[in-house]
Amino acid sequence: MAKRLTERQRLTLKLDVLNDTEVVEVLDYISIMESMRRATALAGSWEDDVVSILANAHENKRARQAFEWESVRRRAERRASNLPVRV
């Protein structure tokens, strides 16, 4: 029974057929894949910590409260301006 090639062995055979320019392109593609993997791994853990710290900061809680008050005030002004004027 014939042994099946692994994916790595297939890749090696395909790389042997490529010219130097094509090998450089494959290496560029691999470096892009690696950098995207690193960026995703770093962003996931680091960003969550920073976001949670900032979200729980006293200043941000106050800012969210002020923003909510301002949006309620604007809605009230809009409703008031849409009411008919009685003379």
MMTF fields as JSON, N, C-alpha, C and O atoms, coordinates in Angstrom:
{
  "mmtfVersion": "1.0.0",
  "mmtfProducer": "UNKNOWN",
  "numBonds": 347,
  "numAtoms": 348,
  "numGroups": 87,
  "numChains": 1,
  "numModels": 1,
  "chainsPerModel": [1],
  "groupsPerChain": [87],
  "chainIdList": ["A"],
  "bondAtomList": [4, 2, 8, 6, 12, 10, 16, 14, 20, 18, 24, 22, 28, 26, 32, 30, 36, 34, 40, 38, 44, 42, 48, 46, 52, 50, 56, 54, 60, 58, 64, 62, 68, 66, 72, 70, 76, 74, 80, 78, 84, 82, 88, 86, 92, 90, 96, 94, 100, 98, 104, 102, 108, 106, 112, 110, 116, 114, 120, 118, 124, 122, 128, 126, 132, 130, 136, 134, 140, 138, 144, 142, 148, 146, 152, 150, 156, 154, 160, 158, 164, 162, 168, 166, 172, 170, 176, 174, 180, 178, 184, 182, 188, 186, 192, 190, 196, 194, 200, 198, 204, 202, 208, 206, 212, 210, 216, 214, 220, 218, 224, 222, 228, 226, 232, 230, 236, 234, 240, 238, 244, 242, 248, 246, 252, 250, 256, 254, 260, 258, 264, 262, 268, 266, 272, 270, 276, 274, 280, 278, 284, 282, 288, 286, 292, 290, 296, 294, 300, 298, 304, 302, 308, 306, 312, 310, 316, 314, 320, 318, 324, 322, 328, 326, 332, 330, 336, 334, 340, 338, 344, 342],
  "bondOrderList": [1, 1, 1, 1, 1, 1, 1, 1, 1, 1, 1, 1, 1, 1, 1, 1, 1, 1, 1, 1, 1, 1, 1, 1, 1, 1, 1, 1, 1, 1, 1, 1, 1, 1, 1, 1, 1, 1, 1, 1, 1, 1, 1, 1, 1, 1, 1, 1, 1, 1, 1, 1, 1, 1, 1, 1, 1, 1, 1, 1, 1, 1, 1, 1, 1, 1, 1, 1, 1, 1, 1, 1, 1, 1, 1, 1, 1, 1, 1, 1, 1, 1, 1, 1, 1, 1],
  "groupList": [{"groupName": "MET", "atomNameList": ["N", "CA", "C", "O"], "elementList": ["N", "C", "C", "O"], "formalChargeList": [0, 0, 0, 0], "bondAtomList": [1, 0, 2, 1, 3, 2], "bondOrderList": [1, 1, 2], "singleLetterCode": "M", "chemCompType": "L-PEPTIDE LINKING"}, {"groupName": "ALA", "atomNameList": ["N", "CA", "C", "O"], "elementList": ["N", "C", "C", "O"], "formalChargeList": [0, 0, 0, 0], "bondAtomList": [1, 0, 2, 1, 3, 2], "bondOrderList": [1, 1, 2], "singleLetterCode": "A", "chemCompType": "L-PEPTIDE LINKING"}, {"groupName": "LYS", "atomNameList": ["N", "CA", "C", "O"], "elementList": ["N", "C", "C", "O"], "formalChargeList": [0, 0, 0, 0], "bondAtomList": [1, 0, 2, 1, 3, 2], "bondOrderList": [1, 1, 2], "singleLetterCode": "K", "chemCompType": "L-PEPTIDE LINKING"}, {"groupName": "ARG", "atomNameList": ["N", "CA", "C", "O"], "elementList": ["N", "C", "C", "O"], "formalChargeList": [0, 0, 0, 0], "bondAtomList": [1, 0, 2, 1, 3, 2], "bondOrderList": [1, 1, 2], "singleLetterCode": "R", "chemCompType": "L-PEPTIDE LINKING"}, {"groupName": "LEU", "atomNameList": ["N", "CA", "C", "O"], "elementList": ["N", "C", "C", "O"], "formalChargeList": [0, 0, 0, 0], "bondAtomList": [1, 0, 2, 1, 3, 2], "bondOrderList": [1, 1, 2], "singleLetterCode": "L", "chemCompType": "L-PEPTIDE LINKING"}, {"groupName": "THR", "atomNameList": ["N", "CA", "C", "O"], "elementList": ["N", "C", "C", "O"], "formalChargeList": [0, 0, 0, 0], "bondAtomList": [1, 0, 2, 1, 3, 2], "bondOrderList": [1, 1, 2], "singleLetterCode": "T", "chemCompType": "L-PEPTIDE LINKING"}, {"groupName": "GLU", "atomNameList": ["N", "CA", "C", "O"], "elementList": ["N", "C", "C", "O"], "formalChargeList": [0, 0, 0, 0], "bondAtomList": [1, 0, 2, 1, 3, 2], "bondOrderList": [1, 1, 2], "singleLetterCode": "E", "chemCompType": "L-PEPTIDE LINKING"}, {"groupName": "GLN", "atomNameList": ["N", "CA", "C", "O"], "elementList": ["N", "C", "C", "O"], "formalChargeList": [0, 0, 0, 0], "bondAtomList": [1, 0, 2, 1, 3, 2], "bondOrderList": [1, 1, 2], "singleLetterCode": "Q", "chemCompType": "L-PEPTIDE LINKING"}, {"groupName": "ASP", "atomNameList": ["N", "CA", "C", "O"], "elementList": ["N", "C", "C", "O"], "formalChargeList": [0, 0, 0, 0], "bondAtomList": [1, 0, 2, 1, 3, 2], "bondOrderList": [1, 1, 2], "singleLetterCode": "D", "chemCompType": "L-PEPTIDE LINKING"}, {"groupName": "VAL", "atomNameList": ["N", "CA", "C", "O"], "elementList": ["N", "C", "C", "O"], "formalChargeList": [0, 0, 0, 0], "bondAtomList": [1, 0, 2, 1, 3, 2], "bondOrderList": [1, 1, 2], "singleLetterCode": "V", "chemCompType": "L-PEPTIDE LINKING"}, {"groupName": "ASN", "atomNameList": ["N", "CA", "C", "O"], "elementList": ["N", "C", "C", "O"], "formalChargeList": [0, 0, 0, 0], "bondAtomList": [1, 0, 2, 1, 3, 2], "bondOrderList": [1, 1, 2], "singleLetterCode": "N", "chemCompType": "L-PEPTIDE LINKING"}, {"groupName": "TYR", "atomNameList": ["N", "CA", "C", "O"], "elementList": ["N", "C", "C", "O"], "formalChargeList": [0, 0, 0, 0], "bondAtomList": [1, 0, 2, 1, 3, 2], "bondOrderList": [1, 1, 2], "singleLetterCode": "Y", "chemCompType": "L-PEPTIDE LINKING"}, {"groupName": "ILE", "atomNameList": ["N", "CA", "C", "O"], "elementList": ["N", "C", "C", "O"], "formalChargeList": [0, 0, 0, 0], "bondAtomList": [1, 0, 2, 1, 3, 2], "bondOrderList": [1, 1, 2], "singleLetterCode": "I", "chemCompType": "L-PEPTIDE LINKING"}, {"groupName": "SER", "atomNameList": ["N", "CA", "C", "O"], "elementList": ["N", "C", "C", "O"], "formalChargeList": [0, 0, 0, 0], "bondAtomList": [1, 0, 2, 1, 3, 2], "bondOrderList": [1, 1, 2], "singleLetterCode": "S", "chemCompType": "L-PEPTIDE LINKING"}, {"groupName": "GLY", "atomNameList": ["N", "CA", "C", "O"], "elementList": ["N", "C", "C", "O"], "formalChargeList": [0, 0, 0, 0], "bondAtomList": [1, 0, 2, 1, 3, 2], "bondOrderList": [1, 1, 2], "singleLetterCode": "G", "chemCompType": "PEPTIDE LINKING"}, {"groupName": "TRP", "atomNameList": ["N", "CA", "C", "O"], "elementList": ["N", "C", "C", "O"], "formalChargeList": [0, 0, 0, 0], "bondAtomList": [1, 0, 2, 1, 3, 2], "bondOrderList": [1, 1, 2], "singleLetterCode": "W", "chemCompType": "L-PEPTIDE LINKING"}, {"groupName": "HIS", "atomNameList": ["N", "CA", "C", "O"], "elementList": ["N", "C", "C", "O"], "formalChargeList": [0, 0, 0, 0], "bondAtomList": [1, 0, 2, 1, 3, 2], "bondOrderList": [1, 1, 2], "singleLetterCode": "H", "chemCompType": "L-PEPTIDE LINKING"}, {"groupName": "PHE", "atomNameList": ["N", "CA", "C", "O"], "elementList": ["N", "C", "C", "O"], "formalChargeList": [0, 0, 0, 0], "bondAtomList": [1, 0, 2, 1, 3, 2], "bondOrderList": [1, 1, 2], "singleLetterCode": "F", "chemCompType": "L-PEPTIDE LINKING"}, {"groupName": "PRO", "atomNameList": ["N", "CA", "C", "O"], "elementList": ["N", "C", "C", "O"], "formalChargeList": [0, 0, 0, 0], "bondAtomList": [1, 0, 2, 1, 3, 2], "bondOrderList": [1, 1, 2], "singleLetterCode": "P", "chemCompType": "L-PEPTIDE LINKING"}],
  "groupTypeList": [0, 1, 2, 3, 4, 5, 6, 3, 7, 3, 4, 5, 4, 2, 4, 8, 9, 4, 10, 8, 5, 6, 9, 9, 6, 9, 4, 8, 11, 12, 13, 12, 0, 6, 13, 0, 3, 3, 1, 5, 1, 4, 1, 14, 13, 15, 6, 8, 8, 9, 9, 13, 12, 4, 1, 10, 1, 16, 6, 10, 2, 3, 1, 3, 7, 1, 17, 6, 15, 6, 13, 9, 3, 3, 3, 1, 6, 3, 3, 1, 13, 10, 4, 18, 9, 3, 9],
  "groupIdList": [1, 2, 3, 4, 5, 6, 7, 8, 9, 10, 11, 12, 13, 14, 15, 16, 17, 18, 19, 20, 21, 22, 23, 24, 25, 26, 27, 28, 29, 30, 31, 32, 33, 34, 35, 36, 37, 38, 39, 40, 41, 42, 43, 44, 45, 46, 47, 48, 49, 50, 51, 52, 53, 54, 55, 56, 57, 58, 59, 60, 61, 62, 63, 64, 65, 66, 67, 68, 69, 70, 71, 72, 73, 74, 75, 76, 77, 78, 79, 80, 81, 82, 83, 84, 85, 86, 87],
  "secStructList": [7, 7, 7, 7, 7, 7, 2, 2, 2, 2, 2, 2, 2, 2, 2, 2, 2, 1, 7, 2, 2, 2, 2, 2, 2, 2, 2, 2, 2, 2, 2, 2, 2, 2, 2, 2, 2, 2, 2, 2, 2, 2, 2, 2, 2, 2, 2, 2, 2, 2, 2, 2, 2, 2, 2, 6, 1, 2, 2, 2, 2, 2, 2, 2, 2, 2, 2, 2, 2, 2, 2, 2, 2, 2, 2, 2, 2, 2, 2, 2, 2, 2, 1, 7, 7, 7, 7],
  "xCoordList": [0.839, 0.0, 0.889, 1.869, 0.54, 1.343, 1.086, -0.04, 2.148, 2.02, 1.511, 1.952, 0.589, 0.072, 1.021, 1.614, 1.15, 1.989, 1.26, 0.046, 2.008, 1.43, 1.363, 1.964, 0.639, 0.51, 1.873, 2.153, 2.706, 4.041, 4.896, 5.649, 4.777, 5.536, 5.041, 5.843, 3.733, 3.19, 3.705, 4.06, 3.748, 4.247, 5.709, 6.11, 6.501, 7.922, 8.093, 8.937, 7.296, 7.383, 6.999, 7.631, 5.968, 5.541, 6.587, 6.819, 7.224, 8.261, 9.471, 10.108, 9.787, 10.918, 10.703, 11.67, 9.461, 9.148, 9.161, 9.364, 8.947, 8.848, 10.204, 11.253, 10.152, 11.386, 11.642, 10.819, 12.769, 13.17, 12.178, 11.897, 11.658, 10.699, 9.432, 8.893, 8.962, 7.752, 7.991, 7.092, 9.197, 9.525, 9.509, 9.034, 10.026, 10.014, 8.573, 8.257, 7.699, 6.29, 5.632, 4.853, 5.941, 5.397, 5.896, 5.126, 7.173, 7.724, 7.078, 6.82, 6.816, 6.115, 4.726, 4.292, 4.038, 2.699, 2.753, 1.908, 3.729, 3.88, 4.165, 3.624, 5.01, 5.307, 4.066, 3.877, 3.22, 1.96, 1.067, 0.472, 0.977, 0.164, 0.673, -0.119, 1.98, 2.559, 2.317, 1.992, 2.475, 2.263, 0.802, 0.508, -0.121, -1.54, -1.856, -2.656, -1.244, -1.462, -0.942, -1.6, 0.248, 0.811, -0.059, -0.317, -0.509, -1.336, -2.644, -3.103, -3.237, -4.491, -4.277, -5.084, -3.201, -2.93, -2.636, -3.12, -1.854, -1.514, -2.698, -2.929, -3.444, -4.572, -5.642, -6.253, -5.875, -6.924, -6.7, -7.616, -5.53, -5.287, -5.033, -5.575, -4.232, -3.87, -5.062, -5.305, -5.808, -6.917, -8.007, -8.58, -8.303, -9.341, -9.008, -9.872, -7.762, -7.357, -7.473, -8.003, -6.972, -6.999, -8.435, -8.789, -9.251, -10.64, -11.379, -12.136, -11.171, -11.882, -11.409, -12.216, -10.118, -9.608, -10.189, -10.629, -10.186, -10.715, -12.22, -12.725, -12.93, -14.386, -14.779, -15.812, -13.973, -14.297, -13.705, -13.916, -12.979, -12.374, -13.469, -14.474, -13.26, -14.239, -14.573, -15.734, -13.552, -13.767, -14.659, -15.506, -14.475, -15.288, -16.727, -17.65, -16.925, -18.293, -18.995, -20.16, -18.277, -18.854, -19.123, -20.149, -18.213, -18.39, -19.605, -20.366, -19.799, -20.973, -22.255, -23.248, -22.232, -23.398, -23.703, -24.859, -22.685, -22.879, -23.39, -24.251, -22.87, -23.327, -24.799, -25.568, -25.187, -26.579, -27.484, -28.546, -27.081, -27.868, -28.016, -29.099, -26.929, -26.961, -27.888, -28.629, -27.859, -28.744, -30.206, -31.072, -30.496, -31.876, -32.311, -33.441, -31.427, -31.747, -32.05, -33.005, -31.243, -31.463, -32.788, -33.504, -33.108, -34.394, -35.551, -36.533, -35.435, -36.494, -36.629, -37.741, -35.5, -35.557, -36.203, -36.997, -35.874, -36.461, -37.965, -38.721, -38.405, -39.839, -40.524, -41.616, -39.898, -40.474, -40.568, -41.533, -39.603, -39.642, -40.669, -41.098, -41.068, -42.053, -43.498, -44.438, -43.683, -45.025, -45.597, -44.856, -46.92, -47.493, -47.525, -47.733, -47.319, -47.273, -48.697, -49.379, -49.153, -50.492, -50.347, -49.486, -51.177, -51.133, -52.39, -52.546],
  "yCoordList": [-1.172, 0.0, 1.241, 1.315, 2.208, 3.426, 4.359, 4.502, 4.981, 5.972, 7.275, 7.697, 7.91, 9.201, 10.296, 10.21, 11.326, 12.462, 13.337, 13.52, 13.863, 14.827, 16.183, 16.385, 17.076, 18.426, 19.11, 19.815, 18.914, 19.515, 18.942, 19.671, 17.649, 17.038, 17.556, 17.819, 17.703, 18.266, 19.674, 20.044, 20.468, 21.832, 21.838, 22.648, 20.959, 20.872, 20.551, 21.141, 19.62, 19.263, 20.439, 20.676, 21.17, 22.323, 23.431, 24.101, 23.634, 24.66, 24.326, 25.227, 23.056, 22.649, 22.995, 23.188, 23.077, 23.359, 24.866, 25.269, 25.696, 27.144, 27.76, 27.253, 28.88, 29.631, 30.558, 30.641, 31.253, 32.074, 33.205, 33.502, 33.824, 34.913, 34.399, 35.046, 33.244, 32.674, 32.252, 32.354, 31.781, 31.417, 32.662, 32.61, 33.78, 35.032, 35.462, 35.929, 35.309, 35.667, 34.79, 35.281, 33.505, 32.594, 32.993, 32.992, 33.331, 33.763, 35.058, 35.219, 35.983, 37.221, 36.911, 37.489, 35.996, 35.609, 34.993, 35.286, 34.159, 33.524, 34.573, 34.49, 35.556, 36.593, 37.423, 37.843, 37.664, 38.378, 37.562, 38.101, 36.265, 35.396, 35.401, 35.455, 35.346, 35.343, 36.659, 36.667, 37.77, 39.063, 39.252, 39.832, 38.772, 38.859, 37.994, 38.386, 36.836, 35.945, 36.6, 36.554, 37.212, 37.887, 39.062, 39.256, 39.844, 41.015, 40.597, 41.245, 39.528, 39.055, 38.548, 38.821, 37.815, 37.266, 38.379, 38.336, 39.366, 40.463, 41.372, 41.783, 41.686, 42.604, 42.007, 42.72, 40.717, 40.084, 40.193, 40.578, 39.873, 39.889, 41.296, 41.676, 42.07, 43.407, 44.338, 45.086, 44.301, 45.23, 44.996, 45.957, 43.754, 43.467, 44.065, 44.646, 43.922, 44.465, 45.985, 46.57, 46.611, 48.076, 48.586, 49.533, 47.96, 48.399, 48.242, 49.129, 47.131, 46.947, 47.939, 48.43, 48.236, 49.22, 50.596, 51.305, 50.97, 52.285, 52.374, 53.412, 51.307, 51.331, 51.491, 52.09, 50.966, 51.06, 52.288, 52.5, 53.087, 54.286, 55.287, 55.42, 55.975, 56.933, 58.019, 58.393, 58.515, 59.58, 59.105, 59.859, 57.864, 57.358, 57.114, 57.308, 56.692, 56.542, 57.892, 58.004, 58.92, 60.267, 60.762, 61.394, 60.479, 60.92, 60.241, 60.887, 58.945, 58.241, 58.832, 58.98, 59.167, 59.763, 61.13, 61.431, 61.95, 63.273, 63.147, 63.919, 62.186, 61.978, 61.584, 62.074, 60.708, 60.285, 61.461, 61.624, 62.269, 63.452, 64.391, 64.918, 64.597, 65.483, 64.943, 65.71, 63.652, 63.087, 63.191, 63.43, 63.016, 63.173, 64.63, 64.898, 65.569, 66.993, 67.345, 68.071, 66.834, 67.132, 66.555, 67.199, 65.34, 64.755, 65.595, 65.821, 66.052, 66.886, 68.197, 68.662, 68.793, 70.033, 69.788, 70.606, 68.676, 68.36, 68.181, 68.687, 67.452, 67.275, 68.601, 68.85, 69.452, 70.755, 71.626, 72.377, 71.549, 72.394, 71.889, 72.643, 70.627, 70.077, 70.316, 70.077, 70.784, 71.061, 72.308, 73.253, 72.325, 73.518, 74.674, 74.478, 75.859, 77.066, 77.601, 77.818, 77.817, 78.384, 79.849, 80.238, 80.612, 82.05, 82.473, 83.649],
  "zCoordList": [0.0, 0.0, 0.0, 0.742, -0.834, -0.97, 0.195, 0.672, 0.633, 1.714, 1.132, 0.063, 1.825, 1.376, 1.847, 2.922, 1.017, 1.378, 2.4, 2.323, 3.339, 4.269, 3.565, 2.51, 4.159, 3.583, 3.503, 2.533, 4.493, 4.494, 3.361, 2.716, 3.127, 2.038, 0.687, -0.209, 0.54, -0.708, -0.93, -2.05, 0.149, 0.045, -0.367, -1.203, 0.199, -0.16, -1.631, -2.304, -2.134, -3.556, -4.449, -5.478, -4.053, -4.845, -4.799, -5.805, -3.643, -3.536, -4.406, -4.952, -4.536, -5.368, -6.831, -7.568, -7.262, -8.667, -8.956, -10.102, -7.938, -8.133, -8.467, -8.068, -9.218, -9.453, -8.274, -7.362, -8.282, -7.136, -6.843, -5.682, -7.885, -7.693, -7.02, -6.122, -7.452, -6.856, -5.401, -4.566, -5.104, -3.723, -2.838, -1.703, -3.347, -2.587, -2.325, -1.231, -3.315, -3.134, -2.07, -1.253, -2.079, -1.068, 0.32, 1.281, 0.427, 1.713, 2.189, 3.382, 1.268, 1.633, 2.172, 3.168, 1.508, 1.946, 3.344, 4.19, 3.577, 4.883, 5.96, 7.063, 5.647, 6.639, 6.953, 8.094, 5.952, 6.192, 7.116, 8.049, 6.854, 7.709, 9.144, 10.085, 9.315, 10.659, 11.382, 12.569, 10.671, 11.326, 11.706, 12.752, 10.873, 11.214, 12.427, 13.276, 12.513, 13.658, 14.941, 15.98, 14.855, 16.031, 16.45, 17.638, 15.478, 15.783, 16.444, 17.385, 15.959, 16.534, 17.95, 18.839, 18.163, 19.493, 20.492, 21.623, 20.093, 21.002, 21.262, 22.399, 20.226, 20.373, 21.267, 22.063, 21.148, 21.934, 23.42, 24.148, 23.891, 25.33, 25.842, 26.88, 25.148, 25.604, 25.557, 26.504, 24.464, 24.288, 25.318, 25.831, 25.63, 26.608, 27.968, 28.625, 28.387, 29.68, 29.697, 30.642, 28.644, 28.582, 28.531, 29.234, 27.703, 27.571, 28.891, 29.286, 29.571, 30.839, 31.897, 32.686, 31.924, 32.885, 32.589, 33.495, 31.298, 30.936, 31.155, 31.583, 30.868, 31.031, 32.484, 32.785, 33.387, 34.805, 35.48, 36.674, 34.741, 35.322, 35.701, 35.003, 36.8, 37.328, 36.296, 36.132, 35.61, 34.632, 33.489, 33.01, 33.052, 31.952, 32.377, 31.585, 33.615, 34.1, 34.131, 33.748, 34.592, 34.615, 33.195, 32.944, 32.269, 30.885, 30.257, 29.537, 30.519, 29.988, 30.561, 29.849, 31.842, 32.482, 31.869, 31.571, 31.682, 31.078, 29.647, 29.224, 28.907, 27.534, 27.523, 26.697, 28.43, 28.494, 28.847, 28.247, 29.799, 30.147, 28.96, 28.706, 28.238, 27.073, 25.995, 25.381, 25.756, 24.731, 25.153, 24.311, 26.439, 26.925, 26.774, 26.366, 27.098, 26.959, 25.511, 25.232, 24.589, 23.166, 22.671, 21.905, 23.11, 22.715, 23.242, 22.535, 24.473, 25.054, 24.286, 24.04, 23.907, 23.117, 21.764, 21.3, 21.129, 19.83, 19.946, 19.117, 20.986, 21.186, 21.453, 20.942, 22.244, 22.571, 21.336, 21.189, 20.452, 19.246, 18.24, 17.367, 18.351, 17.428, 17.9, 17.142, 19.141, 19.647, 18.97, 18.7, 18.691, 18.105, 19.106, 20.303, 18.592, 19.439, 19.577, 18.575, 20.83, 21.072, 21.438, 22.228, 20.866, 21.154, 21.865, 22.195]
}
